[in-house]
């Protein structure tokens, strides 16, 4: 299971435990501390919510590997940033595109189905559309 939320929900350990969350992707890096320490496995990425922030293939690959590893071991993953709107959405969309074969619009719709406020910033949207062209060149 893949979850997405803001830093507030990510700080609520009983909520995360009730959802079976075992792994957390923190897209806000050090600006949002890993408050649950050894209770959860973290991947922390210092992404800025700016149009010029690059979602590199290395970042997208690291998120994909982390999420796949968690899911294959029966875990559940939470992806969050500060508000749960742009950075975490971009990473969830990239995961669905690269690891589940979804196109950009399909992935965006799937993310918005669980987090209506999901809205990657303009730069992330452009990069995700470019990613789609690389993944689906025809």
N, CA, C and O of each residue as an XYZ file, in Angstrom:
552
protein
N       0.844     -1.172      0.000
C       0.000      0.000      0.000
C       0.889      1.234      0.000
O       1.919      1.271      0.673
N       0.490      2.219     -0.743
C       1.218      3.480     -0.850
C       0.304      4.603     -0.382
O      -0.795      4.780     -0.908
N       0.765      5.366      0.617
C       0.000      6.478      1.185
C       0.716      7.785      0.893
O       1.920      7.794      0.638
N      -0.015      8.884      0.930
C       0.547     10.205      0.700
C      -0.129     11.196      1.622
O      -1.349     11.159      1.785
N       0.656     12.095      2.236
C       0.054     13.058      3.162
C       1.000     14.213      3.428
O       2.048     14.345      2.796
N       0.604     15.047      4.382
C       1.418     16.184      4.807
C       2.294     15.777      5.992
O       2.210     14.657      6.495
N       3.137     16.722      6.423
C       4.006     16.467      7.573
C       3.210     16.239      8.852
O       3.670     15.521      9.740
N       2.030     16.836      8.963
C       1.234     16.672     10.184
C       0.808     15.223     10.375
O       0.969     14.663     11.459
N       0.269     14.620      9.332
C      -0.131     13.215      9.431
C       1.095     12.317      9.588
O       1.037     11.298     10.275
N       2.204     12.696      8.951
C       3.430     11.896      9.053
C       3.982     11.879     10.469
O       4.733     10.971     10.824
N       3.625     12.862     11.281
C       4.095     12.933     12.670
C       3.224     12.122     13.626
O       3.564     11.982     14.800
N       2.119     11.594     13.142
C       1.145     10.881     13.973
C       1.416      9.374     13.915
O       0.834      8.667     13.093
N       2.299      8.888     14.789
C       2.693      7.480     14.765
C       1.512      6.526     14.929
O       1.447      5.543     14.191
N       0.573      6.755     15.855
C      -0.566      5.842     15.936
C      -1.355      5.755     14.617
O      -1.819      4.678     14.244
N      -1.503      6.872     13.925
C      -2.188      6.860     12.626
C      -1.405      6.019     11.627
O      -1.978      5.188     10.923
N      -0.105      6.235     11.567
C       0.720      5.473     10.628
C       0.669      3.982     10.945
O       0.563      3.151     10.043
N       0.744      3.653     12.225
C       0.678      2.243     12.621
C      -0.677      1.634     12.273
O      -0.748      0.472     11.875
N      -1.747      2.406     12.420
C      -3.080      1.887     12.088
C      -3.220      1.612     10.594
O      -4.054      0.806     10.182
N      -2.404      2.281      9.786
C      -2.415      2.080      8.330
C      -1.354      1.072      7.885
O      -1.224      0.783      6.696
N      -0.604      0.543      8.841
C       0.420     -0.441      8.522
C       1.674      0.128      7.895
O       2.451     -0.611      7.290
N       1.890      1.437      8.029
C       3.058      2.079      7.424
C       4.338      1.587      8.101
O       4.468      1.622      9.325
N       5.267      1.135      7.280
C       6.559      0.653      7.759
C       7.718      1.493      7.227
O       8.805      1.498      7.804
N       7.479      2.202      6.129
C       8.508      2.978      5.444
C       7.977      4.366      5.111
O       6.797      4.532      4.801
N       8.858      5.361      5.178
C       8.466      6.747      4.920
C       9.454      7.395      3.957
O      10.666      7.345      4.166
N       8.920      8.005      2.900
C       9.716      8.857      2.018
C       9.411     10.290      2.429
O       8.282     10.761      2.293
N      10.426     10.973      2.930
C      10.298     12.364      3.367
C      10.883     13.245      2.267
O      12.102     13.348      2.133
N      10.014     13.881      1.482
C      10.465     14.703      0.356
C      10.887     16.100      0.784
O      11.327     16.892     -0.050
N      10.761     16.414      2.061
C      11.130     17.743      2.560
C      12.493     17.749      3.242
O      12.944     18.795      3.707
N      13.146     16.612      3.307
C      14.476     16.538      3.907
C      14.508     16.996      5.348
O      13.579     16.733      6.112
N      15.576     17.682      5.721
C      15.799     18.087      7.113
C      14.794     19.109      7.620
O      14.679     19.304      8.830
N      14.061     19.768      6.721
C      13.078     20.751      7.191
C      11.910     20.086      7.915
O      11.174     20.746      8.648
N      11.741     18.784      7.710
C      10.737     18.011      8.447
C      11.474     16.832      9.080
O      11.825     15.883      8.380
N      11.712     16.877     10.388
C      12.508     15.824     11.032
C      11.831     14.454     11.001
O      10.606     14.336     10.947
N      12.672     13.433     11.039
C      12.197     12.048     11.098
C      11.851     11.746     12.549
O      12.692     11.258     13.304
N      10.633     12.031     12.933
C      10.243     12.019     14.343
C      10.081     10.628     14.944
O      10.013     10.496     16.166
N      10.019      9.597     14.123
C       9.757      8.265     14.667
C      10.992      7.374     14.714
O      10.893      6.185     15.014
N      12.147      7.946     14.421
C      13.418      7.243     14.578
C      13.423      5.828     14.069
O      13.163      5.584     12.891
N      13.718      4.887     14.951
C      13.871      3.491     14.549
C      12.544      2.757     14.386
O      12.539      1.590     13.994
N      11.418      3.409     14.676
C      10.114      2.757     14.506
C       9.774      2.534     13.037
O       9.034      1.612     12.696
N      10.325      3.393     12.165
C      10.035      3.325     10.736
C      11.334      3.451      9.955
O      12.315      4.005     10.449
N      11.332      2.938      8.745
C      12.482      3.087      7.858
C      12.256      4.329      6.991
O      11.197      4.474      6.381
N      13.250      5.225      6.936
C      13.106      6.501      6.229
C      14.021      6.604      5.014
O      15.147      6.107      5.017
N      13.509      7.258      3.982
C      14.305      7.776      2.878
C      14.033      9.271      2.871
O      12.917      9.703      2.584
N      15.047     10.055      3.186
C      14.884     11.504      3.295
C      15.544     12.187      2.104
O      16.724     11.976      1.827
N      14.767     13.007      1.406
C      15.246     13.695      0.207
C      15.084     15.197      0.380
O      13.972     15.670      0.616
N      16.165     15.953      0.268
C      16.091     17.406      0.467
C      15.614     18.139     -0.790
O      16.372     18.895     -1.397
N      14.369     17.913     -1.171
C      13.812     18.564     -2.358
C      13.169     19.888     -1.975
O      12.505     19.997     -0.944
N      13.373     20.881     -2.808
C      12.722     22.173     -2.601
C      11.481     22.242     -3.473
O      11.473     21.732     -4.594
N      10.441     22.868     -2.966
C       9.213     23.013     -3.749
C       9.324     24.256     -4.630
O       8.605     25.240     -4.457
N      10.247     24.171     -5.573
C      10.497     25.261     -6.511
C      10.475     24.697     -7.926
O      10.911     23.566     -8.142
N       9.979     25.457     -8.889
C       9.928     24.957    -10.266
C      11.285     24.536    -10.817
O      11.352     23.676    -11.696
N      12.368     25.127    -10.315
C      13.692     24.774    -10.827
C      14.317     23.566    -10.126
O      15.414     23.147    -10.496
N      13.653     23.007     -9.138
C      14.157     21.806     -8.466
C      14.095     20.625     -9.439
O      13.065     20.376    -10.064
N      15.210     19.905     -9.554
C      15.309     18.810    -10.516
C      14.947     17.477     -9.858
O      15.497     17.106     -8.821
N      14.016     16.774    -10.485
C      13.700     15.398    -10.090
C      14.596     14.496    -10.933
O      14.189     14.021    -11.993
N      15.790     14.267    -10.467
C      16.763     13.506    -11.252
C      16.351     12.040    -11.360
O      15.559     11.534    -10.565
N      16.914     11.376    -12.367
C      16.678      9.940    -12.505
C      17.155      9.200    -11.263
O      16.568      8.189    -10.876
N      18.226      9.705    -10.633
C      18.742      9.065     -9.417
C      17.732      9.165     -8.279
O      17.525      8.196     -7.549
N      17.107     10.324     -8.122
C      16.094     10.498     -7.070
C      14.889      9.616     -7.359
O      14.405      8.908     -6.475
N      14.406      9.659     -8.596
C      13.243      8.847     -8.966
C      13.556      7.365     -8.783
O      12.713      6.604     -8.308
N      14.767      6.954     -9.160
C      15.169      5.559     -8.988
C      15.285      5.157     -7.532
O      14.882      4.057     -7.154
N      15.837      6.046     -6.707
C      15.973      5.747     -5.274
C      14.605      5.583     -4.624
O      14.402      4.679     -3.813
N      13.669      6.459     -4.981
C      12.309      6.345     -4.442
C      11.679      5.041     -4.914
O      11.074      4.320     -4.121
N      11.818      4.738     -6.190
C      11.252      3.500     -6.723
C      11.802      2.268     -6.031
O      11.045      1.368     -5.665
N      13.120      2.221     -5.848
C      13.741      1.071     -5.177
C      13.280      0.960     -3.727
O      12.992     -0.136     -3.246
N      13.210      2.087     -3.035
C      12.795      2.105     -1.629
C      11.348      1.620     -1.493
O      11.043      0.783     -0.643
N      10.467      2.154     -2.336
C       9.049      1.774     -2.279
C       8.877      0.307     -2.665
O       8.171     -0.434     -1.982
N       9.513     -0.113     -3.750
C       9.399     -1.516     -4.178
C       9.906     -2.465     -3.100
O       9.293     -3.502     -2.845
N      11.022     -2.114     -2.468
C      11.555     -2.957     -1.398
C      10.581     -3.099     -0.248
O      10.394     -4.189      0.293
N       9.961     -1.991      0.123
C       8.989     -2.023      1.216
C       7.771     -2.854      0.840
O       7.326     -3.700      1.616
N       7.237     -2.615     -0.345
C       6.031     -3.327     -0.764
C       6.291     -4.818     -0.937
O       5.443     -5.640     -0.593
N       7.459     -5.171     -1.469
C       7.756     -6.590     -1.691
C       7.946     -7.353     -0.383
O       7.818     -8.577     -0.349
N       8.254     -6.627      0.696
C       8.393     -7.282      1.997
C       7.107     -7.191      2.822
O       7.108     -7.488      4.017
N       6.013     -6.779      2.179
C       4.727     -6.709      2.865
C       4.486     -5.417      3.616
O       3.512     -5.305      4.360
N       5.358     -4.441      3.433
C       5.205     -3.164      4.125
C       4.284     -2.209      3.395
O       3.776     -2.503      2.313
N       4.085     -1.073      4.008
C       3.316      0.018      3.409
C       4.165      1.275      3.504
O       4.931      1.450      4.452
N       4.023      2.146      2.515
C       4.883      3.320      2.404
C       4.057      4.594      2.449
O       3.002      4.698      1.824
N       4.560      5.554      3.199
C       3.991      6.900      3.226
C       4.975      7.826      2.529
O       6.165      7.822      2.844
N       4.483      8.621      1.580
C       5.292      9.659      0.945
C       4.731     10.989      1.413
O       3.538     11.250      1.260
N       5.589     11.837      1.987
C       5.102     13.135      2.461
C       6.110     14.230      2.179
O       7.278     13.970      1.890
N       5.630     15.462      2.270
C       6.482     16.652      2.223
C       5.944     17.580      3.308
O       5.514     17.090      4.352
N       5.949     18.868      3.113
C       5.386     19.751      4.138
C       3.861     19.723      4.107
O       3.219     19.327      5.079
N       3.294     20.142      2.991
C       1.836     20.252      2.886
C       1.190     19.044      2.225
O      -0.035     18.923      2.231
N       1.985     18.153      1.656
C       1.415     16.994      0.978
C       0.783     17.344     -0.353
O      -0.140     16.665     -0.803
N       1.274     18.402     -0.989
C       0.659     18.885     -2.227
C       1.563     18.681     -3.443
O       1.139     18.065     -4.420
N       2.787     19.179     -3.405
C       3.619     19.227     -4.612
C       4.710     18.154     -4.657
O       4.665     17.271     -5.513
N       5.682     18.217     -3.754
C       6.826     17.302     -3.819
C       6.418     15.844     -3.658
O       6.821     14.993     -4.452
N       5.626     15.554     -2.640
C       5.210     14.161     -2.427
C       4.354     13.670     -3.585
O       4.435     12.504     -3.971
N       3.539     14.553     -4.136
C       2.720     14.181     -5.299
C       3.605     13.840     -6.485
O       3.388     12.834     -7.161
N       4.610     14.682     -6.739
C       5.511     14.439     -7.864
C       6.209     13.091     -7.723
O       6.341     12.356     -8.702
N       6.657     12.760     -6.511
C       7.341     11.480     -6.305
C       6.387     10.301     -6.457
O       6.756      9.281     -7.040
N       5.175     10.424     -5.943
C       4.193      9.346     -6.092
C       3.838      9.148     -7.565
O       3.719      8.015     -8.031
N       3.670     10.240     -8.288
C       3.361     10.156     -9.721
C       4.524      9.508    -10.468
O       4.313      8.633    -11.308
N       5.744      9.932    -10.167
C       6.919      9.347    -10.824
C       7.007      7.850    -10.546
O       7.351      7.074    -11.438
N       6.697      7.438     -9.314
C       6.708      6.009     -8.988
C       5.690      5.259     -9.842
O       6.008      4.222    -10.425
N       4.475      5.779     -9.915
C       3.436      5.108    -10.702
C       3.804      5.043    -12.183
O       3.482      4.072    -12.867
N       4.467      6.062    -12.663
C       4.875      6.078    -14.068
C       6.010      5.097    -14.342
O       5.949      4.331    -15.304
N       7.045      5.116    -13.503
C       8.233      4.303    -13.774
C       8.090      2.851    -13.331
O       8.688      1.959    -13.930
N       7.304      2.610    -12.289
C       7.229      1.254    -11.740
C       5.898      0.554    -11.996
O       5.804     -0.666    -11.859
N       4.874      1.314    -12.364
C       3.564      0.711    -12.592
C       3.029      0.960    -13.997
O       1.910      0.562    -14.322
N       3.836      1.623    -14.831
C       3.481      1.804    -16.235
C       2.392      2.819    -16.520
O       1.858      2.851    -17.628
N       2.055      3.637    -15.558
C       1.003      4.641    -15.762
C       1.545      5.810    -16.577
O       2.724      6.150    -16.484
N       0.677      6.419    -17.374
C       1.013      7.675    -18.020
C       0.861      8.799    -17.010
O       0.344      8.590    -15.912
N       1.311      9.988    -17.379
C       1.256     11.119    -16.451
C      -0.166     11.396    -15.971
O      -0.396     11.484    -14.765
N      -1.116     11.534    -16.877
C      -2.493     11.881    -16.482
C      -3.116     10.796    -15.609
O      -3.792     11.094    -14.624
N      -2.885      9.540    -15.974
C      -3.416      8.432    -15.168
C      -2.816      8.454    -13.764
O      -3.533      8.297    -12.775
N      -1.508      8.647    -13.680
C      -0.840      8.678    -12.375
C      -1.336      9.856    -11.543
O      -1.590      9.705    -10.348
N      -1.474     11.023    -12.161
C      -1.992     12.196    -11.455
C      -3.403     11.927    -10.937
O      -3.717     12.260     -9.794
N      -4.244     11.335    -11.758
C      -5.614     11.013    -11.333
C      -5.624     10.034    -10.170
O      -6.417     10.181     -9.240
N      -4.747      9.034    -10.216
C      -4.690      8.051     -9.132
C      -4.237      8.694     -7.827
O      -4.760      8.375     -6.759
N      -3.266      9.597     -7.912
C      -2.793     10.285     -6.711
C      -3.884     11.212     -6.180
O      -4.112     11.273     -4.971
N      -4.556     11.930     -7.073
C      -5.631     12.829     -6.635
C      -6.827     12.075     -6.066
O      -7.595     12.638     -5.285
N      -6.995     10.821     -6.443
C      -8.093     10.025     -5.893
C      -7.904      9.787     -4.402
O      -8.880      9.602     -3.676
N      -6.655      9.791     -3.938
C      -6.390      9.588     -2.511
C      -5.971     10.863     -1.797
O      -5.990     10.922     -0.567
N      -5.596     11.879     -2.555
C      -5.209     13.180     -1.985
C      -5.633     14.253     -2.981
O      -4.871     14.627     -3.874
N      -6.854     14.740     -2.816
C      -7.449     15.679     -3.775
C      -6.604     16.928     -3.977
O      -6.637     17.523     -5.053
N      -5.853     17.333     -2.968
C      -5.037     18.546     -3.057
C      -3.751     18.345     -3.857
O      -2.999     19.299     -4.057
N      -3.490     17.134     -4.311
C      -2.244     16.849     -5.028
C      -2.089     17.761     -6.242
O      -2.957     17.809     -7.114
N      -0.968     18.483     -6.283
C      -0.721     19.409     -7.389
C       0.773     19.716     -7.476
O       1.245     20.673     -6.863
N       1.520     18.909     -8.236
C       2.941     19.207     -8.394
C       3.133     20.610     -8.970
O       2.322     21.071     -9.774
N       4.201     21.282     -8.559
C       4.442     22.622     -9.097
C       4.737     22.543    -10.596
O       4.947     21.463    -11.148
N       4.748     23.702    -11.235
C       4.901     23.768    -12.689
C       6.161     23.055    -13.184
O       6.122     22.354    -14.196
N       7.261     23.231    -12.484
C       8.504     22.570    -12.882
C       8.417     21.058    -12.772
O       8.888     20.345    -13.658
N       7.820     20.561    -11.698
C       7.643     19.116    -11.543
C       6.718     18.573    -12.630
O       6.982     17.514    -13.198
N       5.634     19.295    -12.923
C       4.707     18.843    -13.980
C       5.441     18.724    -15.315
O       5.267     17.742    -16.036
N       6.254     19.715    -15.642
C       7.011     19.690    -16.896
C       7.954     18.480    -16.918
O       8.041     17.771    -17.921
N       8.652     18.255    -15.810
C       9.588     17.130    -15.752
C       8.867     15.789    -15.838
O       9.376     14.851    -16.452
N       7.696     15.691    -15.235
C       6.931     14.442    -15.290
C       6.399     14.194    -16.699
O       6.358     13.048    -17.146
N       5.994     15.242    -17.399
C       5.571     15.075    -18.796
C       6.762     14.658    -19.662
O       6.621     13.823    -20.555
N       7.931     15.239    -19.397
C       9.143     14.828    -20.117
C       9.487     13.372    -19.809
O       9.901     12.628    -20.697
N       9.316     12.971    -18.561
C       9.547     11.579    -18.176
C       8.614     10.658    -18.954
O       9.030      9.599    -19.422
N       7.370     11.057    -19.088
C       6.415     10.245    -19.848
C       6.887     10.070    -21.289
O       6.777      8.976    -21.842
N       7.406     11.119    -21.898
C       7.907     11.020    -23.273
C       9.098     10.076    -23.362
O       9.252      9.368    -24.357
N       9.937     10.058    -22.337
C      11.070      9.127    -22.327
C      10.611      7.686    -22.120
O      11.168      6.757    -22.705
N       9.588      7.509    -21.279
C       9.089      6.161    -20.995
C       8.216      5.616    -22.118
O       8.184      4.411    -22.368
N       7.508      6.520    -22.791
C       6.582      6.148    -23.873
C       6.899      6.992    -25.103
O       6.160      7.925    -25.418
N       7.978      6.679    -25.794
C       8.414      7.551    -26.889
C       7.474      7.589    -28.089
O       7.592      8.493    -28.915
N       6.563      6.662    -28.214
C       5.692      6.650    -29.401
C       4.348      7.212    -29.101
O       3.494      7.276    -29.986
